[in-house]
Amino acid sequence: MRKWTTVYKNMKIKNKLSLLIALIVAMAFTFAVIVQQYAFSIYDGQLYLKSSKVLHLSSSAIESELERIEQLSFNMVTDTEIPANITGDFQQRLRL
């Protein structure tokens, strides 16, 4: 440690100022990187929340559409007129 203080004391003013400016630039760069990482982490959190809301909304719409199709399919299977019409149409086509 004494060696560094001795070297610093024996430096010319020009070199001391250059070292001081380099330290200030390094500190400003470090501060900028820390602030940027903090801003990116906040942005990532907001992006995640909005994406999850959109995904939930989309999946809810798809789920409701699938439930509607399931109900329609069930109604078609349980309806007695539909199979009779289908077999009737099929038999008519066979006669032609």
Backbone as a printed PyTorch tensor [residue, N CA C, xyz], in Angstrom:
tensor([[[  0.8240,  -1.1930,   0.0000],
         [  0.0000,   0.0000,   0.0000],
         [  0.8650,   1.2530,   0.0000]],

        [[  1.9530,   1.2020,   0.7620],
         [  2.8450,   2.3640,   0.8210],
         [  3.5000,   2.6260,  -0.5300]],

        [[  3.7150,   1.5380,  -1.2560],
         [  4.3290,   1.6970,  -2.5690],
         [  3.4140,   2.5070,  -3.4860]],

        [[  2.1100,   2.2150,  -3.4250],
         [  1.1590,   2.9430,  -4.2790],
         [  1.0490,   4.4060,  -3.8760]],

        [[  1.0340,   4.6540,  -2.5870],
         [  0.9510,   6.0560,  -2.1520],
         [  2.2200,   6.8220,  -2.5240]],

        [[  3.3510,   6.1450,  -2.4510],
         [  4.6050,   6.7840,  -2.8290],
         [  4.6150,   7.0810,  -4.3270]],

        [[  4.1450,   6.1080,  -5.1100],
         [  4.0900,   6.3030,  -6.5600],
         [  3.1420,   7.4450,  -6.8860]],

        [[  1.9870,   7.4950,  -6.1960],
         [  1.0080,   8.5530,  -6.4590],
         [  1.5790,   9.9260,  -6.1030]],

        [[  2.2800,   9.9990,  -4.9750],
         [  2.8500,  11.2860,  -4.5520],
         [  3.9240,  11.7680,  -5.5130]],

        [[  4.6260,  10.8330,  -6.1290],
         [  5.7130,  11.2130,  -7.0270],
         [  5.2360,  11.4450,  -8.4680]],

        [[  3.9460,  11.2520,  -8.7340],
         [  3.4240,  11.4420, -10.0850],
         [  3.3240,  12.9260, -10.4140]],

        [[  3.3960,  13.2050, -11.7020],
         [  3.2150,  14.5860, -12.1490],
         [  1.7280,  14.9240, -12.0780]],

        [[  1.4160,  16.2010, -12.0340],
         [  0.0290,  16.6830, -11.9490],
         [ -0.7780,  16.1750, -13.1440]],

        [[ -0.1760,  16.1950, -14.3230],
         [ -0.8640,  15.7360, -15.5350],
         [ -1.3090,  14.2730, -15.3820]],

        [[ -0.4470,  13.4400, -14.8470],
         [ -0.7780,  12.0200, -14.6600],
         [ -1.8240,  11.8260, -13.5610]],

        [[ -1.7280,  12.6430, -12.5160],
         [ -2.7250,  12.5670, -11.4440],
         [ -4.1070,  12.9390, -11.9710]],

        [[ -4.1770,  13.9920, -12.7960],
         [ -5.4550,  14.4000, -13.3740],
         [ -5.9920,  13.3320, -14.3300]],

        [[ -5.1140,  12.7410, -15.1010],
         [ -5.5360,  11.6620, -16.0120],
         [ -6.0980,  10.4900, -15.2210]],

        [[ -5.4330,  10.1390, -14.1380],
         [ -5.9100,   9.0500, -13.2790],
         [ -7.2540,   9.4050, -12.6450]],

        [[ -7.4070,  10.6320, -12.1990],
         [ -8.6610,  11.0850, -11.6020],
         [ -9.8010,  11.0460, -12.6300]],

        [[ -9.5300,  11.5210, -13.8310],
         [-10.5470,  11.5070, -14.8810],
         [-10.9190,  10.0620, -15.2440]],

        [[ -9.9360,   9.1820, -15.3190],
         [-10.2030,   7.7760, -15.6220],
         [-11.0710,   7.1370, -14.5360]],

        [[-10.8010,   7.4590, -13.2850],
         [-11.6170,   6.9390, -12.1840],
         [-13.0430,   7.4650, -12.2490]],

        [[-13.2100,   8.7380, -12.5660],
         [-14.5490,   9.3240, -12.6780],
         [-15.3180,   8.6730, -13.8240]],

        [[-14.6510,   8.4790, -14.9650],
         [-15.3070,   7.8340, -16.1050],
         [-15.6950,   6.4060, -15.7500]],

        [[-14.8140,   5.6760, -15.0770],
         [-15.1120,   4.2970, -14.6740],
         [-16.2960,   4.2540, -13.7110]],

        [[-16.3550,   5.1800, -12.7680],
         [-17.4750,   5.2170, -11.8270],
         [-18.7760,   5.5670, -12.5470]],

        [[-18.7310,   6.5110, -13.4870],
         [-19.9360,   6.8840, -14.2410],
         [-20.4160,   5.7120, -15.0860]],

        [[-19.4850,   5.0040, -15.7110],
         [-19.8510,   3.8360, -16.5130],
         [-20.4800,   2.7560, -15.6350]],

        [[-19.9040,   2.4980, -14.4840],
         [-20.4510,   1.5000, -13.5590],
         [-21.8490,   1.8950, -13.1110]],

        [[-22.0360,   3.1590, -12.7790],
         [-23.3530,   3.6490, -12.3710],
         [-24.3640,   3.4890, -13.5020]],

        [[-23.9540,   3.8160, -14.7300],
         [-24.8510,   3.6930, -15.8830],
         [-25.2500,   2.2430, -16.1160]],

        [[-24.3210,   1.3260, -15.9880],
         [-24.6190,  -0.0960, -16.1800],
         [-25.5820,  -0.5870, -15.0970]],

        [[-25.3700,  -0.1760, -13.8680],
         [-26.2560,  -0.6000, -12.7750],
         [-27.6700,  -0.0650, -12.9940]],

        [[-27.7860,   1.2030, -13.3620],
         [-29.1080,   1.7960, -13.6100],
         [-29.7830,   1.1190, -14.7990]],

        [[-29.0270,   0.8200, -15.8370],
         [-29.5860,   0.1640, -17.0190],
         [-30.0810,  -1.2420, -16.6670]],

        [[-29.3280,  -1.9770, -15.8860],
         [-29.7610,  -3.3180, -15.4850],
         [-31.0310,  -3.2500, -14.6310]],

        [[-31.1160,  -2.2580, -13.7720],
         [-32.3130,  -2.0780, -12.9520],
         [-33.5240,  -1.7700, -13.8280]],

        [[-33.3430,  -0.8800, -14.7960],
         [-34.4450,  -0.5320, -15.7060],
         [-34.8680,  -1.7480, -16.5290]],

        [[-33.9090,  -2.5290, -16.9970],
         [-34.2350,  -3.7280, -17.7790],
         [-34.9820,  -4.7550, -16.9350]],

        [[-34.6160,  -4.8750, -15.6730],
         [-35.3080,  -5.8440, -14.8170],
         [-36.7610,  -5.4160, -14.5810]],

        [[-36.9940,  -4.1290, -14.4140],
         [-38.3680,  -3.6270, -14.2650],
         [-39.1470,  -3.8630, -15.5550]],

        [[-38.5260,  -3.5610, -16.6930],
         [-39.1790,  -3.7690, -17.9900],
         [-39.5050,  -5.2500, -18.2070]],

        [[-38.5750,  -6.1330, -17.8660],
         [-38.8140,  -7.5680, -18.0170],
         [-39.9970,  -8.0210, -17.1580]],

        [[-40.0900,  -7.4890, -15.9520],
         [-41.2150,  -7.8440, -15.0800],
         [-42.5430,  -7.3930, -15.6640]],

        [[-42.5860,  -6.1690, -16.1760],
         [-43.8190,  -5.6740, -16.7820],
         [-44.1690,  -6.4470, -18.0390]],

        [[-43.1760,  -6.7740, -18.8370],
         [-43.4010,  -7.5520, -20.0560],
         [-43.9350,  -8.9390, -19.7200]],

        [[-43.3960,  -9.5540, -18.6740],
         [-43.8650, -10.8690, -18.2430],
         [-45.3250, -10.7940, -17.8000]],

        [[-45.6750,  -9.7770, -17.0240],
         [-47.0530,  -9.6490, -16.5480],
         [-48.0310,  -9.4520, -17.6960]],

        [[-47.6960,  -8.5680, -18.6130],
         [-48.5920,  -8.3150, -19.7470],
         [-48.7040,  -9.5410, -20.6490]],

        [[-47.6030, -10.2310, -20.8670],
         [-47.6340, -11.4350, -21.6970],
         [-48.4840, -12.5210, -21.0430]],

        [[-48.3750, -12.6590, -19.7410],
         [-49.1700, -13.6840, -19.0630],
         [-50.6600, -13.3330, -19.1080]],

        [[-50.9900, -12.0460, -19.0330],
         [-52.3950, -11.6520, -19.1410],
         [-52.9490, -11.9660, -20.5320]],

        [[-52.1800, -11.6400, -21.5690],
         [-52.6160, -11.9110, -22.9360],
         [-52.7400, -13.4100, -23.1710]],

        [[-51.7850, -14.1730, -22.6720],
         [-51.8280, -15.6240, -22.8280],
         [-53.0330, -16.2130, -22.0990]],

        [[-53.3140, -15.7100, -20.9130],
         [-54.4760, -16.1890, -20.1690],
         [-55.7660, -15.8570, -20.9080]],

        [[-55.8460, -14.6510, -21.4530],
         [-57.0280, -14.2450, -22.2100],
         [-57.2040, -15.1270, -23.4420]],

        [[-56.1310, -15.3810, -24.1500],
         [-56.1990, -16.2330, -25.3440],
         [-56.5940, -17.6630, -24.9820]],

        [[-56.0090, -18.1910, -23.9340],
         [-56.3330, -19.5610, -23.5450],
         [-57.7780, -19.6600, -23.0570]],

        [[-58.2780, -18.6260, -22.4250],
         [-59.6820, -18.6290, -21.9980],
         [-60.6100, -18.6340, -23.2070]],

        [[-60.2720, -17.8480, -24.2210],
         [-61.0960, -17.8160, -25.4360],
         [-61.0730, -19.1630, -26.1400]],

        [[-59.9100, -19.7770, -26.2290],
         [-59.7970, -21.0890, -26.8670],
         [-60.5600, -22.1330, -26.0650]],

        [[-60.4510, -22.0640, -24.7510],
         [-61.1500, -23.0220, -23.9010],
         [-62.6690, -22.9000, -24.0510]],

        [[-63.1720, -21.6840, -24.0980],
         [-64.6180, -21.5060, -24.2500],
         [-65.0790, -21.9920, -25.6230]],

        [[-64.2620, -21.7800, -26.6450],
         [-64.6110, -22.2660, -27.9820],
         [-64.6090, -23.7980, -28.0180]],

        [[-63.6660, -24.4160, -27.3590],
         [-63.6300, -25.8780, -27.2970],
         [-64.8300, -26.4300, -26.5270]],

        [[-65.2260, -25.7420, -25.4750],
         [-66.4180, -26.1740, -24.7330],
         [-67.6690, -26.0650, -25.6060]],

        [[-67.7410, -25.0080, -26.4070],
         [-68.8740, -24.8410, -27.3210],
         [-68.8950, -25.9640, -28.3590]],

        [[-67.7480, -26.2950, -28.8990],
         [-67.6610, -27.3840, -29.8810],
         [-68.0010, -28.7190, -29.2330]],

        [[-67.5480, -28.9110, -28.0100],
         [-67.8600, -30.1510, -27.2990],
         [-69.3710, -30.2820, -27.0850]],

        [[-70.0070, -29.1980, -26.6830],
         [-71.4580, -29.2250, -26.4750],
         [-72.1860, -29.4870, -27.7900]],

        [[-71.7360, -28.8590, -28.8620],
         [-72.3370, -29.0700, -30.1730],
         [-72.1620, -30.5180, -30.6220]],

        [[-71.0090, -31.0800, -30.4090],
         [-70.7580, -32.4830, -30.7680],
         [-71.6480, -33.4040, -29.9490]],

        [[-71.7640, -33.1080, -28.6690],
         [-72.6130, -33.9280, -27.8150],
         [-74.0700, -33.8610, -28.2870]],

        [[-74.5200, -32.6710, -28.6420],
         [-75.8930, -32.5230, -29.1340],
         [-76.0930, -33.2870, -30.4410]],

        [[-75.0840, -33.2850, -31.2910],
         [-75.1960, -34.0110, -32.5510],
         [-75.2550, -35.5240, -32.3140]],

        [[-74.4790, -36.0070, -31.3760],
         [-74.4490, -37.4450, -31.1010],
         [-75.7450, -37.8950, -30.4420]],

        [[-76.2800, -37.0960, -29.5600],
         [-77.4790, -37.5070, -28.8290],
         [-78.7680, -37.2220, -29.5910]],

        [[-78.7100, -36.4090, -30.6340],
         [-79.9070, -36.1040, -31.4180],
         [-80.2440, -37.3030, -32.3020]],

        [[-81.4720, -37.7630, -32.2240],
         [-81.8540, -38.9570, -32.9780],
         [-82.1700, -38.6390, -34.4320]],

        [[-82.4820, -37.4130, -34.7460],
         [-82.8390, -37.0660, -36.1220],
         [-81.6130, -37.0280, -37.0400]],

        [[-80.4820, -36.6200, -36.5300],
         [-79.2860, -36.4840, -37.3580],
         [-78.8360, -37.8320, -37.9150]],

        [[-78.6740, -38.8920, -37.0880],
         [-78.2790, -40.1800, -37.6850],
         [-79.3160, -40.7050, -38.6780]],

        [[-80.5960, -40.4650, -38.4020],
         [-81.6280, -40.9240, -39.3320],
         [-81.5020, -40.1880, -40.6610]],

        [[-81.2700, -38.8800, -40.6110],
         [-81.0930, -38.1150, -41.8490],
         [-79.8440, -38.5540, -42.6040]],

        [[-78.7890, -38.8320, -41.8840],
         [-77.5450, -39.2450, -42.5380],
         [-77.7370, -40.5960, -43.2250]],

        [[-78.3440, -41.5440, -42.5200],
         [-78.5470, -42.8570, -43.1410],
         [-79.5390, -42.7570, -44.2880]],

        [[-80.5400, -41.8880, -44.1600],
         [-81.5030, -41.6920, -45.2460],
         [-80.8170, -41.1100, -46.4690]],

        [[-79.9600, -40.1140, -46.2860],
         [-79.2210, -39.5140, -47.4030],
         [-78.2930, -40.5330, -48.0300]],

        [[-77.6650, -41.3480, -47.1950],
         [-76.7330, -42.3430, -47.6980],
         [-77.4780, -43.3920, -48.5520]],

        [[-78.6540, -43.7910, -48.0730],
         [-79.4270, -44.7830, -48.8220],
         [-79.9350, -44.1950, -50.1330]],

        [[-80.2970, -42.9300, -50.1350],
         [-80.7330, -42.2820, -51.3820],
         [-79.6000, -42.2130, -52.3930]],

        [[-78.4030, -41.9580, -51.9330],
         [-77.2560, -41.9000, -52.8380],
         [-76.9420, -43.2800, -53.4080]],

        [[-77.1620, -44.2890, -52.6060],
         [-76.9060, -45.6350, -53.1070],
         [-77.8920, -46.0160, -54.2000]],

        [[-79.1060, -45.5360, -54.1230],
         [-80.1380, -45.8490, -55.1210],
         [-79.8630, -45.1570, -56.4480]],

        [[-79.2050, -44.0030, -56.3770],
         [-78.9460, -43.2650, -57.6170],
         [-77.8620, -43.9370, -58.3610]]])
